[in-house]
């Protein structure tokens, strides 16, 4: 009855979304990509990739989960060896694009919509020995179908945000029945493990595995990062990554708030700002904001444009048109490498109540990190960085302005702060090894070692 109710509600939600999205689907072909896959059509190249092999299916919702799982997927494939293949599914188009680049298009696919017929189509085609869910993606119908087939489901890098926890506790009786269907939960922290047990997961099915994002490897050299550094021509670089739109009409989007803080705190010190919106659909809006300055897009740099092509409208008095002041990172998958050339990094999704994004992405390079005071999605990581004096938390544009200025005027202090952040990153590694060992134990012996 619970699954029937869930499927009915899901059908209603999808019907409403389809009506709202009909115009976009007709006008923009990219929105239609993956629709057939989502409804259960398995691509021939995926079927060929798994033919004759045992399979572990890793599900990562979007870019953040793909990045978190990148090393896990690689090391899991190496640990399992010949005769095995690890396939990866995503929900979002950006996650799909990144996963195809990292793992190869033939073993990456869109997650089927959580209906029985679409989930069964993939279970029949892929025949996974186990399904590994990354972070917080819980799919009731998928877990139900796996339970019927005795396919173990494991959740790695599991975290429970404040809002998710409150909602789950209000409907604990229902959610507990879903959550108990997972064989093992590897929680990011003691607090996440405690919350999972309170939500109804059996205590012996929860272990603290650590955070996979501590194990992220420095990305390979990026042509985009090299071109941005050349365009900066020796000037300091401030990277504002994973910025988002506002959820309140009266509050400006995060890109605008960052630009205001940069104008007053970093621009007077000749710092170049790199704006990197979290979602590609925000590129146009961010470009409107950047267009008030001598600005270029990263795709312009790739096309060979230089500072003489930079445009400016209403640019601040006293600033030369000879130099690019803002660069819009309008590509996918380059942010991590671009963090590596930063003198200061602002990590977005944090100036409003969005929970923040991963401060370890810039910290791994020894770059000083600044965030807003909404970081509940990464509470454990931020707490460790605060304790090590490896991050600055700001509450508004004024504090952001002051912090940019302080860090750029005191490069030695900024470098020391960045090195403390790098040390936090290095001290917390090991989650990938623990996750790989648990998954291998699960699929090779049918049980999870303590």
PyMOL commands that set and color helices and strands:
alter all, ss='L'
color gray80, all
select helices_A, chain A and resi 2-27+29-32+35-38+44-50+63-80+93-103+105-107+116-126+140-148+162-170+172-179+190-198+203-205+212-215+223-232+254-265+267-269+280-290+298-302+307-309+335-339+360-363+376-387+397-409+411-427+431-445
alter helices_A, ss='H'
color red, helices_A
select strands_A, chain A and resi 54-59+84-90+108-110+128-134+152-158+184-187+206-208+237-243+272-277+295-297+326-328+344-347+368-372+391-394
alter strands_A, ss='S'
color yellow, strands_A
deselect
rebuild
show_as cartoon
